[in-house]
Amino acid sequence: GSLLLPVFPLEHTWNKDFRAFLYIVGLLWCFVGVSVLSDVFMAGIEAITNSTYKKKIPRKDADGNAVRDSDGNPEWDYEDTLIWNPAVANLTLMALGSSTPEILLSIIEITGQGFFSGDLGPGTVVGSAAFNLYVITAMCMLALAPGEGRKIDNLTTFGITAFHSLFAYLWMAISLLVISPDVVELWEALVTLMAMPWLTFWVWCADNNWFRADKVYPAEGELQPVQADKDTGRTDAHHDAPDP
């Protein structure tokens, strides 16, 4: 027997072809159920991550000065701002939603076997991570039309995420092969669990440009002085073309 089978008493005495048919029907039914639940779950996560709030920002003129009303009070504008940071949402809610089936499968198996590793659970999590890292990345690159490209907006965030993705495999090998062979100790599990908020914090910092200068100054001679139009009050900056 296994964790779920046999379902009925004396099931092993039934006709093998009939049992195979029932198992296939049950398996397909489970696939449909997981698909429906995953779609609903991901739709809920997208609704959460797309939630916005009205952010109050000071109104400024073309010269960057604060605009004030007749009484001298500053005027304000309101813009829709995402509640969730996009990078944090991708690392937490989106990752949880896409990996929920294999995580639950691993939990069900390991709890059903007295916290001894089975043949299915760990392989689903590691295999899913490897699939996301290599196959999905490759398919996204192949999906681009000839001559079309994509650019990484924040290399710091990308670098932090890529380093931790590869370090996760190294840490798993060290903990299972060197520190405590074939055994996951409690402190190892806690360290692995705390790596998630650790990664999320540094990605949030990088996405908010904590590791970059606030201003990038142009090279000398690249910009000419800013001149204001007397009629419109608008300012125009003239850029010198770079030398070929």
N, C-alpha and C positions, 0 to 999 in steps of 0.2 A: 504494500500500500504506500500511499504518499500523503502529503499534507491535506489534500482534498478528496482524493479517491482511495477506495471505492465510496460512492455516495450511498448506495443501497446494500443491504445485507445479501450475501451470496451473489454479488455482482460478478465475481470472477467465473461463475458457472454459466453466464449468458453466452450467446453466440458472439464470437469475436468480431465478425463483420457488423453486427448490429451495435455492439458496443463502440466500435470505431465510428460508426455513423452518428451515434449520440454524442460522442466526445467532440467530433468536428462541429456539429450543430451548436453545442454548448460553447465551444471556443469562438465561433463566429459571433454568437450572441454576446459574449464578453467583449469582443473587439468593437462591436457596434456600441455597446454601453460605454466603453472607455472613450470612444470617439465623440459621442454625444456629450459626456461629462467634460471632456477636455475642451470642446468648443465653447460650452457654457462658461467654464472656468476662465478660459482665455478672454472671452468677451467681457467678463466681469473685471479682469485685470486691466484690459485696455481702457475700460470706462474709468477705473480708478486712476491710472497713470495719465489719462487725458484730462483729468479734472483741473480746473483753473480757478484762480481767485483774482480779484481786482487789486492790482498793486498801485499804490499812490506814489507818483513821481512828480517832482517839481517841474513846472513848465518853464522852458528857456527860450530865449530869442535866438536869432541867427548867430549872434556873437557868443552864445553860451552863457549869457547872464540871466538870472532869475527874473521872470515876469511877475509884476506886482499890479494889483488893482489900484483903484483911485484912493483907497484908504491906506495903501502901503503894505497890504497883506499879500503874501505869496499866493500865486495861482497854481493849481494842481491839475494834472492829467491822470487818467486811470487807464491801465492797460492790462489785458489778460495775461497772467503768468501761470505756468505750470506749477502745481503744488509739489509734485514729485520731480526730482532731478532726473533727466532722461537716462544718464549713465547709471545712477543708482537703481532706477526702475528696471533697467535691462539686467543688472546683476542679481536682483532680488526677486521681484514679482514675476518678471518674464521668465527668468530661469526656473523658478519654482513651478510656474504653470506648464512649461514645456517638459519638465523632468518629473512631474508628479507621478505618472504611471510606473516608471521604473523604480522610483524611490519607495512607493507603496509596495511594489512587488518584493523588493529587497526586505522591507520591514516585516511583511507577512511571512516570508520564508524564514528569516532569522529568529523571529519570535516563536514560530511554530516548531523550530528545531532546538529549542533550549539555548539560543544564542550561540549556536555553532554554525559556521558558514556552510552554505549549500553550494550547489553547482550553478544556480541561477542568479541569485540576488546580487552579489558583488559584480558579476560579469555584466549585468544590465547597466549598472551605474558607470563603471569604467568604460564599457563599450559605448554608451551614450555620449560620454565626455569626449572620447576619441573621435566618434563620428561627427560631433559638433565642431571639433577643432580642425579636423582634416577634410572630411568629405564635404560638409556644408560650405566651408571656406572655398574649396576648390570649385564646387558647383556655382557659387556666386561669381567667381572669376570667369568661368566659362560662359555664364549667361550673358555677359556683356557683348554688345555688337562689336564687330571689327572696327578698330580705331577709337572706340569709346573707352573711357577710363573713369576711375573713382579716386577720390583723395581722402585720406584720413585727416579729419579736422584737428584732432587733438592727439598728437603723437605721444604726449606724456601719459595720458589716460590709456592709450593703446599699449604702450610699453609696460605699464604697471600690470594691466590685465594679462598680457601675454606672459610676463615673467611668472606671475602667480599660477597661471594655468599649467605651465611646464613644471614649476616647483611642486605642485600638488602630486604629480606622478613620482617625483624624486622623494618626497616626504613619505609617500605610501610605501615605496620600495625600502627606504631606510627603516621605517617602523616595523615592517613585516619580515624583513630579511636580516636586519642587523640588531636593532634594539631589543625586540622581543619576537623572535622567529615564530611565525604562524599564530601569534596571539596579539590581539589589540587590547592593550591595557587602558584603564580608565583615563589616565592622564593624557595618553595619546589621542583618545577620542575627543577629550576636551580641547586639546591643542588644535586638532583638526577642525572642530566646530568653531572655535574662536577665530580661526583664520578667515572665516567669512565676514564678520564685522570689521576685522582688520583690513581686508581688501576693500570692502565697501567704503570705509573711511578715507583711505588714501586715494581711491578713485574719485570720491566726492571732492576732495581737496584739489586734485589735478584738474577736474572738470570746472572748478571755480577759479582756475588759474592761480593757485597759491604758489606754484613753483615757477611762475613766469613773471617777467617785469611788467609793470602796469603800462608803461609806454615804450614804444620802439621808436627811437629817434632816427630820422632819415640822415643819410650821408650828407656831408657839407656840399652845398651847391645843387642838391637834388630838388629843393623846394625854393620858390621865390616868395618874397613877403606877400602876405594876404592883403588884398585891397578890397574896400567896400564900395559898392555902387551907391552913388549919392541919391538916386531916385528910389531904388528898391530897398536899400539897406542890406542886400545880400552880399556875401563874401565869396570870392572865387580864389582858389589856390592854383597857381600855374606850376606844372611839373616839367622839368627839363627832361628831354628824352635821353636815355642812357647812351653812352658811346657804344657803337657796334663792336 
